[in-house]
Amino acid sequence: MYLTFTKSFEKSQEIFNRLLLDREEIEKSIGVTLNWDNDGQKIYISVPTLGFNDLNNLPDRKKVQKYLSEMSNNMINAFRNRLELISKEI
């Protein structure tokens, strides 16, 4: 699960920097330490990868589904209002 910005969007760096200012609060609301990657070409904000053995194994599949569902919801809740506010300000 990740949030990314296209490199052709001229405000990507500014949005990323604004989100970084709220990093601690964002991560607290999501419940995990996120990966904040910016190599100058691509920007990714992502949740940690969940380990599993075999998605054909029902318990592993359920574990991954639950994690992705929770992280999707948490990411949306953490970023939605912030991105709306930032987009109005820039």
Biopython code that builds the backbone (N, CA, C, O; Angstrom):
import numpy as np
from Bio.PDB.StructureBuilder import StructureBuilder

atoms = [
    (1, "MET", "N", (0.845, -1.150, 0.000)),
    (1, "MET", "CA", (0.000, 0.000, 0.000)),
    (1, "MET", "C", (0.902, 1.228, 0.000)),
    (1, "MET", "O", (1.771, 1.367, 0.861)),
    (2, "TYR", "N", (0.693, 2.120, -0.970)),
    (2, "TYR", "CA", (1.538, 3.300, -1.029)),
    (2, "TYR", "C", (0.813, 4.476, -1.657)),
    (2, "TYR", "O", (-0.194, 4.315, -2.346)),
    (3, "LEU", "N", (1.347, 5.658, -1.404)),
    (3, "LEU", "CA", (0.920, 6.901, -2.018)),
    (3, "LEU", "C", (2.100, 7.368, -2.847)),
    (3, "LEU", "O", (3.234, 7.371, -2.368)),
    (4, "THR", "N", (1.844, 7.761, -4.082)),
    (4, "THR", "CA", (2.920, 8.237, -4.944)),
    (4, "THR", "C", (2.448, 9.446, -5.721)),
    (4, "THR", "O", (1.248, 9.686, -5.852)),
    (5, "PHE", "N", (3.388, 10.195, -6.226)),
    (5, "PHE", "CA", (3.105, 11.362, -7.057)),
    (5, "PHE", "C", (3.841, 11.202, -8.373)),
    (5, "PHE", "O", (4.998, 10.783, -8.400)),
    (6, "THR", "N", (3.178, 11.533, -9.449)),
    (6, "THR", "CA", (3.826, 11.462, -10.746)),
    (6, "THR", "C", (4.929, 12.505, -10.833)),
    (6, "THR", "O", (4.770, 13.627, -10.353)),
    (7, "LYS", "N", (6.034, 12.138, -11.439)),
    (7, "LYS", "CA", (7.169, 13.056, -11.512)),
    (7, "LYS", "C", (6.870, 14.261, -12.393)),
    (7, "LYS", "O", (7.548, 15.283, -12.289)),
    (8, "SER", "N", (5.868, 14.156, -13.256)),
    (8, "SER", "CA", (5.536, 15.283, -14.125)),
    (8, "SER", "C", (4.705, 16.346, -13.405)),
    (8, "SER", "O", (4.542, 17.454, -13.916)),
    (9, "PHE", "N", (4.179, 16.017, -12.224)),
    (9, "PHE", "CA", (3.391, 16.980, -11.458)),
    (9, "PHE", "C", (4.353, 17.930, -10.754)),
    (9, "PHE", "O", (5.123, 17.514, -9.888)),
    (10, "GLU", "N", (4.307, 19.175, -11.118)),
    (10, "GLU", "CA", (5.294, 20.152, -10.640)),
    (10, "GLU", "C", (5.225, 20.441, -9.144)),
    (10, "GLU", "O", (6.193, 20.952, -8.581)),
    (11, "LYS", "N", (4.133, 20.135, -8.497)),
    (11, "LYS", "CA", (3.986, 20.411, -7.061)),
    (11, "LYS", "C", (4.306, 19.199, -6.189)),
    (11, "LYS", "O", (4.130, 19.257, -4.972)),
    (12, "SER", "N", (4.763, 18.122, -6.779)),
    (12, "SER", "CA", (5.023, 16.884, -6.021)),
    (12, "SER", "C", (5.943, 17.103, -4.834)),
    (12, "SER", "O", (5.640, 16.682, -3.718)),
    (13, "GLN", "N", (7.063, 17.761, -5.077)),
    (13, "GLN", "CA", (8.045, 17.966, -4.011)),
    (13, "GLN", "C", (7.468, 18.823, -2.893)),
    (13, "GLN", "O", (7.706, 18.552, -1.716)),
    (14, "GLU", "N", (6.722, 19.837, -3.249)),
    (14, "GLU", "CA", (6.128, 20.710, -2.244)),
    (14, "GLU", "C", (5.110, 19.942, -1.381)),
    (14, "GLU", "O", (5.079, 20.102, -0.161)),
    (15, "ILE", "N", (4.300, 19.128, -2.014)),
    (15, "ILE", "CA", (3.331, 18.320, -1.267)),
    (15, "ILE", "C", (4.044, 17.333, -0.359)),
    (15, "ILE", "O", (3.675, 17.176, 0.805)),
    (16, "PHE", "N", (5.062, 16.666, -0.886)),
    (16, "PHE", "CA", (5.831, 15.714, -0.085)),
    (16, "PHE", "C", (6.433, 16.404, 1.136)),
    (16, "PHE", "O", (6.361, 15.881, 2.248)),
    (17, "ASN", "N", (7.021, 17.567, 0.929)),
    (17, "ASN", "CA", (7.636, 18.296, 2.039)),
    (17, "ASN", "C", (6.606, 18.702, 3.086)),
    (17, "ASN", "O", (6.881, 18.640, 4.285)),
    (18, "ARG", "N", (5.436, 19.111, 2.646)),
    (18, "ARG", "CA", (4.371, 19.481, 3.585)),
    (18, "ARG", "C", (3.912, 18.263, 4.385)),
    (18, "ARG", "O", (3.686, 18.359, 5.591)),
    (19, "LEU", "N", (3.777, 17.130, 3.723)),
    (19, "LEU", "CA", (3.392, 15.911, 4.432)),
    (19, "LEU", "C", (4.470, 15.490, 5.431)),
    (19, "LEU", "O", (4.161, 15.005, 6.519)),
    (20, "LEU", "N", (5.724, 15.677, 5.058)),
    (20, "LEU", "CA", (6.820, 15.335, 5.969)),
    (20, "LEU", "C", (6.735, 16.119, 7.281)),
    (20, "LEU", "O", (7.135, 15.621, 8.333)),
    (21, "LEU", "N", (6.218, 17.333, 7.214)),
    (21, "LEU", "CA", (6.066, 18.130, 8.431)),
    (21, "LEU", "C", (5.114, 17.458, 9.429)),
    (21, "LEU", "O", (5.235, 17.658, 10.638)),
    (22, "ASP", "N", (4.185, 16.673, 8.925)),
    (22, "ASP", "CA", (3.221, 15.960, 9.772)),
    (22, "ASP", "C", (3.554, 14.482, 9.921)),
    (22, "ASP", "O", (2.707, 13.693, 10.339)),
    (23, "ARG", "N", (4.769, 14.109, 9.586)),
    (23, "ARG", "CA", (5.147, 12.695, 9.558)),
    (23, "ARG", "C", (4.804, 11.953, 10.848)),
    (23, "ARG", "O", (4.198, 10.882, 10.805)),
    (24, "GLU", "N", (5.177, 12.499, 11.962)),
    (24, "GLU", "CA", (4.954, 11.817, 13.242)),
    (24, "GLU", "C", (3.463, 11.599, 13.488)),
    (24, "GLU", "O", (3.051, 10.511, 13.891)),
    (25, "GLU", "N", (2.660, 12.622, 13.247)),
    (25, "GLU", "CA", (1.213, 12.515, 13.458)),
    (25, "GLU", "C", (0.581, 11.548, 12.449)),
    (25, "GLU", "O", (-0.313, 10.780, 12.806)),
    (26, "ILE", "N", (1.035, 11.581, 11.206)),
    (26, "ILE", "CA", (0.527, 10.674, 10.172)),
    (26, "ILE", "C", (0.814, 9.224, 10.561)),
    (26, "ILE", "O", (-0.077, 8.375, 10.532)),
    (27, "GLU", "N", (2.057, 8.955, 10.922)),
    (27, "GLU", "CA", (2.435, 7.585, 11.277)),
    (27, "GLU", "C", (1.691, 7.112, 12.527)),
    (27, "GLU", "O", (1.319, 5.943, 12.626)),
    (28, "LYS", "N", (1.478, 8.011, 13.466)),
    (28, "LYS", "CA", (0.729, 7.649, 14.669)),
    (28, "LYS", "C", (-0.698, 7.274, 14.302)),
    (28, "LYS", "O", (-1.237, 6.304, 14.836)),
    (29, "SER", "N", (-1.317, 8.025, 13.400)),
    (29, "SER", "CA", (-2.708, 7.739, 13.040)),
    (29, "SER", "C", (-2.831, 6.460, 12.206)),
    (29, "SER", "O", (-3.853, 5.777, 12.274)),
    (30, "ILE", "N", (-1.808, 6.133, 11.429)),
    (30, "ILE", "CA", (-1.828, 4.906, 10.627)),
    (30, "ILE", "C", (-1.464, 3.704, 11.484)),
    (30, "ILE", "O", (-1.976, 2.606, 11.267)),
    (31, "GLY", "N", (-0.582, 3.907, 12.454)),
    (31, "GLY", "CA", (-0.224, 2.829, 13.371)),
    (31, "GLY", "C", (1.045, 2.091, 13.010)),
    (31, "GLY", "O", (1.368, 1.076, 13.628)),
    (32, "VAL", "N", (1.776, 2.584, 12.015)),
    (32, "VAL", "CA", (3.048, 1.978, 11.615)),
    (32, "VAL", "C", (4.016, 3.081, 11.191)),
    (32, "VAL", "O", (3.611, 4.202, 10.882)),
    (33, "THR", "N", (5.293, 2.741, 11.184)),
    (33, "THR", "CA", (6.298, 3.640, 10.627)),
    (33, "THR", "C", (6.303, 3.450, 9.119)),
    (33, "THR", "O", (6.509, 2.343, 8.622)),
    (34, "LEU", "N", (6.075, 4.537, 8.401)),
    (34, "LEU", "CA", (6.011, 4.479, 6.947)),
    (34, "LEU", "C", (7.394, 4.607, 6.323)),
    (34, "LEU", "O", (8.340, 5.074, 6.959)),
    (35, "ASN", "N", (7.491, 4.191, 5.086)),
    (35, "ASN", "CA", (8.697, 4.418, 4.284)),
    (35, "ASN", "C", (8.460, 5.687, 3.478)),
    (35, "ASN", "O", (7.501, 5.774, 2.712)),
    (36, "TRP", "N", (9.333, 6.664, 3.653)),
    (36, "TRP", "CA", (9.222, 7.943, 2.948)),
    (36, "TRP", "C", (10.387, 8.008, 1.965)),
    (36, "TRP", "O", (11.510, 8.332, 2.351)),
    (37, "ASP", "N", (10.128, 7.705, 0.719)),
    (37, "ASP", "CA", (11.180, 7.625, -0.295)),
    (37, "ASP", "C", (11.022, 8.729, -1.326)),
    (37, "ASP", "O", (9.949, 8.922, -1.898)),
    (38, "ASN", "N", (12.113, 9.449, -1.548)),
    (38, "ASN", "CA", (12.135, 10.509, -2.553)),
    (38, "ASN", "C", (13.531, 10.517, -3.161)),
    (38, "ASN", "O", (14.486, 10.983, -2.540)),
    (39, "ASP", "N", (13.639, 10.001, -4.377)),
    (39, "ASP", "CA", (14.947, 9.942, -5.021)),
    (39, "ASP", "C", (15.148, 11.066, -6.038)),
    (39, "ASP", "O", (16.087, 11.025, -6.834)),
    (40, "GLY", "N", (14.264, 12.070, -6.012)),
    (40, "GLY", "CA", (14.360, 13.164, -6.957)),
    (40, "GLY", "C", (13.582, 12.907, -8.237)),
    (40, "GLY", "O", (13.281, 13.841, -8.980)),
    (41, "GLN", "N", (13.260, 11.666, -8.495)),
    (41, "GLN", "CA", (12.464, 11.298, -9.668)),
    (41, "GLN", "C", (11.103, 10.758, -9.273)),
    (41, "GLN", "O", (10.095, 11.044, -9.919)),
    (42, "LYS", "N", (11.086, 9.980, -8.210)),
    (42, "LYS", "CA", (9.847, 9.363, -7.741)),
    (42, "LYS", "C", (9.692, 9.598, -6.250)),
    (42, "LYS", "O", (10.663, 9.631, -5.494)),
    (43, "ILE", "N", (8.453, 9.757, -5.860)),
    (43, "ILE", "CA", (8.111, 9.917, -4.450)),
    (43, "ILE", "C", (7.143, 8.804, -4.083)),
    (43, "ILE", "O", (6.120, 8.613, -4.740)),
    (44, "TYR", "N", (7.477, 8.071, -3.024)),
    (44, "TYR", "CA", (6.615, 7.013, -2.513)),
    (44, "TYR", "C", (6.515, 7.146, -1.005)),
    (44, "TYR", "O", (7.516, 7.338, -0.314)),
    (45, "ILE", "N", (5.303, 7.043, -0.510)),
    (45, "ILE", "CA", (5.066, 6.921, 0.918)),
    (45, "ILE", "C", (4.329, 5.599, 1.074)),
    (45, "ILE", "O", (3.212, 5.446, 0.579)),
    (46, "SER", "N", (4.952, 4.640, 1.762)),
    (46, "SER", "CA", (4.377, 3.294, 1.776)),
    (46, "SER", "C", (4.403, 2.674, 3.163)),
    (46, "SER", "O", (5.189, 3.045, 4.034)),
    (47, "VAL", "N", (3.502, 1.710, 3.324)),
    (47, "VAL", "CA", (3.458, 0.930, 4.565)),
    (47, "VAL", "C", (4.506, -0.173, 4.468)),
    (47, "VAL", "O", (4.918, -0.541, 3.368)),
    (48, "PRO", "N", (4.936, -0.700, 5.603)),
    (48, "PRO", "CA", (5.893, -1.810, 5.578)),
    (48, "PRO", "C", (5.305, -3.040, 4.880)),
    (48, "PRO", "O", (4.096, -3.267, 4.906)),
    (49, "THR", "N", (6.163, -3.806, 4.274)),
    (49, "THR", "CA", (5.753, -5.047, 3.620)),
    (49, "THR", "C", (5.442, -6.092, 4.684)),
    (49, "THR", "O", (6.174, -6.247, 5.661)),
    (50, "LEU", "N", (4.363, -6.789, 4.475)),
    (50, "LEU", "CA", (3.950, -7.836, 5.400)),
    (50, "LEU", "C", (4.511, -9.166, 4.932)),
    (50, "LEU", "O", (4.367, -9.521, 3.762)),
    (51, "GLY", "N", (5.139, -9.895, 5.813)),
    (51, "GLY", "CA", (5.683, -11.202, 5.456)),
    (51, "GLY", "C", (4.613, -12.282, 5.434)),
    (51, "GLY", "O", (3.705, -12.289, 6.265)),
    (52, "PHE", "N", (4.727, -13.184, 4.484)),
    (52, "PHE", "CA", (3.828, -14.327, 4.400)),
    (52, "PHE", "C", (4.548, -15.441, 3.659)),
    (52, "PHE", "O", (5.546, -15.201, 2.980)),
    (53, "ASN", "N", (4.045, -16.645, 3.790)),
    (53, "ASN", "CA", (4.674, -17.786, 3.141)),
    (53, "ASN", "C", (4.010, -18.163, 1.829)),
    (53, "ASN", "O", (4.694, -18.379, 0.829)),
    (54, "ASP", "N", (2.686, -18.245, 1.820)),
    (54, "ASP", "CA", (1.990, -18.774, 0.649)),
    (54, "ASP", "C", (0.570, -18.226, 0.614)),
    (54, "ASP", "O", (-0.238, -18.532, 1.491)),
    (55, "LEU", "N", (0.262, -17.413, -0.401)),
    (55, "LEU", "CA", (-1.082, -16.851, -0.497)),
    (55, "LEU", "C", (-2.137, -17.892, -0.850)),
    (55, "LEU", "O", (-3.333, -17.620, -0.738)),
    (56, "ASN", "N", (-1.715, -19.069, -1.269)),
    (56, "ASN", "CA", (-2.658, -20.163, -1.488)),
    (56, "ASN", "C", (-3.074, -20.806, -0.169)),
    (56, "ASN", "O", (-4.051, -21.552, -0.115)),
    (57, "ASN", "N", (-2.329, -20.512, 0.887)),
    (57, "ASN", "CA", (-2.632, -20.983, 2.232)),
    (57, "ASN", "C", (-3.651, -20.005, 2.846)),
    (57, "ASN", "O", (-3.348, -18.823, 3.007)),
    (58, "LEU", "N", (-4.831, -20.482, 3.182)),
    (58, "LEU", "CA", (-5.912, -19.627, 3.650)),
    (58, "LEU", "C", (-5.522, -18.712, 4.816)),
    (58, "LEU", "O", (-5.838, -17.523, 4.762)),
    (59, "PRO", "N", (-4.859, -19.199, 5.858)),
    (59, "PRO", "CA", (-4.479, -18.290, 6.951)),
    (59, "PRO", "C", (-3.548, -17.162, 6.479)),
    (59, "PRO", "O", (-3.703, -16.019, 6.910)),
    (60, "ASP", "N", (-2.593, -17.467, 5.607)),
    (60, "ASP", "CA", (-1.715, -16.421, 5.080)),
    (60, "ASP", "C", (-2.512, -15.410, 4.258)),
    (60, "ASP", "O", (-2.326, -14.200, 4.393)),
    (61, "ARG", "N", (-3.397, -15.916, 3.408)),
    (61, "ARG", "CA", (-4.195, -15.050, 2.545)),
    (61, "ARG", "C", (-5.078, -14.131, 3.389)),
    (61, "ARG", "O", (-5.176, -12.936, 3.109)),
    (62, "LYS", "N", (-5.720, -14.682, 4.416)),
    (62, "LYS", "CA", (-6.576, -13.881, 5.300)),
    (62, "LYS", "C", (-5.758, -12.810, 6.027)),
    (62, "LYS", "O", (-6.204, -11.673, 6.181)),
    (63, "LYS", "N", (-4.572, -13.185, 6.466)),
    (63, "LYS", "CA", (-3.681, -12.241, 7.156)),
    (63, "LYS", "C", (-3.321, -11.072, 6.239)),
    (63, "LYS", "O", (-3.357, -9.917, 6.662)),
    (64, "VAL", "N", (-2.977, -11.368, 4.992)),
    (64, "VAL", "CA", (-2.604, -10.325, 4.031)),
    (64, "VAL", "C", (-3.821, -9.466, 3.686)),
    (64, "VAL", "O", (-3.708, -8.242, 3.615)),
    (65, "GLN", "N", (-4.963, -10.079, 3.476)),
    (65, "GLN", "CA", (-6.178, -9.329, 3.169)),
    (65, "GLN", "C", (-6.540, -8.366, 4.300)),
    (65, "GLN", "O", (-6.890, -7.211, 4.057)),
    (66, "LYS", "N", (-6.451, -8.850, 5.521)),
    (66, "LYS", "CA", (-6.771, -8.012, 6.679)),
    (66, "LYS", "C", (-5.795, -6.838, 6.770)),
    (66, "LYS", "O", (-6.206, -5.699, 6.995)),
    (67, "TYR", "N", (-4.508, -7.118, 6.596)),
    (67, "TYR", "CA", (-3.491, -6.077, 6.670)),
    (67, "TYR", "C", (-3.721, -5.016, 5.586)),
    (67, "TYR", "O", (-3.702, -3.820, 5.876)),
    (68, "LEU", "N", (-3.935, -5.445, 4.352)),
    (68, "LEU", "CA", (-4.135, -4.492, 3.261)),
    (68, "LEU", "C", (-5.413, -3.685, 3.449)),
    (68, "LEU", "O", (-5.444, -2.495, 3.136)),
    (69, "SER", "N", (-6.445, -4.305, 3.948)),
    (69, "SER", "CA", (-7.697, -3.598, 4.213)),
    (69, "SER", "C", (-7.496, -2.531, 5.291)),
    (69, "SER", "O", (-7.917, -1.386, 5.124)),
    (70, "GLU", "N", (-6.859, -2.908, 6.381)),
    (70, "GLU", "CA", (-6.615, -1.962, 7.475)),
    (70, "GLU", "C", (-5.689, -0.832, 7.038)),
    (70, "GLU", "O", (-5.947, 0.334, 7.339)),
    (71, "MET", "N", (-4.618, -1.168, 6.336)),
    (71, "MET", "CA", (-3.676, -0.141, 5.902)),
    (71, "MET", "C", (-4.299, 0.793, 4.871)),
    (71, "MET", "O", (-4.031, 1.995, 4.886)),
    (72, "SER", "N", (-5.117, 0.263, 3.985)),
    (72, "SER", "CA", (-5.811, 1.106, 3.000)),
    (72, "SER", "C", (-6.689, 2.123, 3.715)),
    (72, "SER", "O", (-6.638, 3.318, 3.423)),
    (73, "ASN", "N", (-7.487, 1.641, 4.646)),
    (73, "ASN", "CA", (-8.369, 2.522, 5.399)),
    (73, "ASN", "C", (-7.579, 3.555, 6.192)),
    (73, "ASN", "O", (-7.925, 4.737, 6.195)),
    (74, "ASN", "N", (-6.527, 3.118, 6.858)),
    (74, "ASN", "CA", (-5.717, 4.028, 7.673)),
    (74, "ASN", "C", (-5.006, 5.078, 6.817)),
    (74, "ASN", "O", (-4.930, 6.246, 7.199)),
    (75, "MET", "N", (-4.488, 4.664, 5.663)),
    (75, "MET", "CA", (-3.816, 5.616, 4.762)),
    (75, "MET", "C", (-4.816, 6.658, 4.250)),
    (75, "MET", "O", (-4.514, 7.851, 4.230)),
    (76, "ILE", "N", (-5.980, 6.217, 3.845)),
    (76, "ILE", "CA", (-6.995, 7.157, 3.351)),
    (76, "ILE", "C", (-7.367, 8.148, 4.448)),
    (76, "ILE", "O", (-7.426, 9.353, 4.206)),
    (77, "ASN", "N", (-7.615, 7.648, 5.634)),
    (77, "ASN", "CA", (-7.987, 8.524, 6.748)),
    (77, "ASN", "C", (-6.868, 9.487, 7.123)),
    (77, "ASN", "O", (-7.140, 10.631, 7.488)),
    (78, "ALA", "N", (-5.641, 9.055, 7.044)),
    (78, "ALA", "CA", (-4.508, 9.904, 7.425)),
    (78, "ALA", "C", (-4.186, 10.970, 6.378)),
    (78, "ALA", "O", (-3.770, 12.076, 6.723)),
    (79, "PHE", "N", (-4.377, 10.641, 5.111)),
    (79, "PHE", "CA", (-3.936, 11.550, 4.045)),
    (79, "PHE", "C", (-5.048, 12.374, 3.402)),
    (79, "PHE", "O", (-4.774, 13.462, 2.894)),
    (80, "ARG", "N", (-6.266, 11.905, 3.407)),
    (80, "ARG", "CA", (-7.343, 12.581, 2.669)),
    (80, "ARG", "C", (-7.443, 14.067, 3.000)),
    (80, "ARG", "O", (-7.293, 14.908, 2.114)),
    (81, "ASN", "N", (-7.691, 14.393, 4.250)),
    (81, "ASN", "CA", (-7.884, 15.796, 4.634)),
    (81, "ASN", "C", (-6.616, 16.620, 4.460)),
    (81, "ASN", "O", (-6.677, 17.787, 4.074)),
    (82, "ARG", "N", (-5.482, 16.021, 4.741)),
    (82, "ARG", "CA", (-4.229, 16.747, 4.576)),
    (82, "ARG", "C", (-3.997, 17.109, 3.105)),
    (82, "ARG", "O", (-3.614, 18.236, 2.790)),
    (83, "LEU", "N", (-4.230, 16.158, 2.223)),
    (83, "LEU", "CA", (-4.025, 16.425, 0.797)),
    (83, "LEU", "C", (-5.033, 17.425, 0.272)),
    (83, "LEU", "O", (-4.688, 18.255, -0.569)),
    (84, "GLU", "N", (-6.264, 17.373, 0.740)),
    (84, "GLU", "CA", (-7.267, 18.355, 0.319)),
    (84, "GLU", "C", (-6.847, 19.749, 0.765)),
    (84, "GLU", "O", (-6.928, 20.699, -0.014)),
    (85, "LEU", "N", (-6.402, 19.880, 2.006)),
    (85, "LEU", "CA", (-5.971, 21.191, 2.520)),
    (85, "LEU", "C", (-4.754, 21.692, 1.756)),
    (85, "LEU", "O", (-4.722, 22.849, 1.337)),
    (86, "ILE", "N", (-3.772, 20.853, 1.572)),
    (86, "ILE", "CA", (-2.562, 21.261, 0.851)),
    (86, "ILE", "C", (-2.913, 21.694, -0.568)),
    (86, "ILE", "O", (-2.388, 22.698, -1.050)),
    (87, "SER", "N", (-3.786, 20.957, -1.243)),
    (87, "SER", "CA", (-4.133, 21.293, -2.625)),
    (87, "SER", "C", (-4.831, 22.654, -2.726)),
    (87, "SER", "O", (-4.728, 23.329, -3.750)),
    (88, "LYS", "N", (-5.529, 23.049, -1.684)),
    (88, "LYS", "CA", (-6.180, 24.367, -1.666)),
    (88, "LYS", "C", (-5.172, 25.483, -1.402)),
    (88, "LYS", "O", (-5.381, 26.625, -1.813)),
    (89, "GLU", "N", (-4.089, 25.153, -0.721)),
    (89, "GLU", "CA", (-3.106, 26.158, -0.311)),
    (89, "GLU", "C", (-1.997, 26.392, -1.332)),
    (89, "GLU", "O", (-1.360, 27.446, -1.321)),
    (90, "ILE", "N", (-1.760, 25.429, -2.206)),
    (90, "ILE", "CA", (-0.633, 25.600, -3.133)),
    (90, "ILE", "C", (-1.081, 26.105, -4.491)),
    (90, "ILE", "O", (-0.253, 26.300, -5.381)),
]
sb = StructureBuilder()
sb.init_structure("model")
sb.init_model(0)
sb.init_chain("A")
sb.init_seg("    ")
for serial, (resi, resn, name, xyz) in enumerate(atoms, 1):
    if name == "N":
        sb.init_residue(resn, " ", resi, " ")
    sb.init_atom(name, np.array(xyz, "f"), 0.0, 1.0, " ", f" {name:<3s}", serial, name[0])
structure = sb.get_structure()
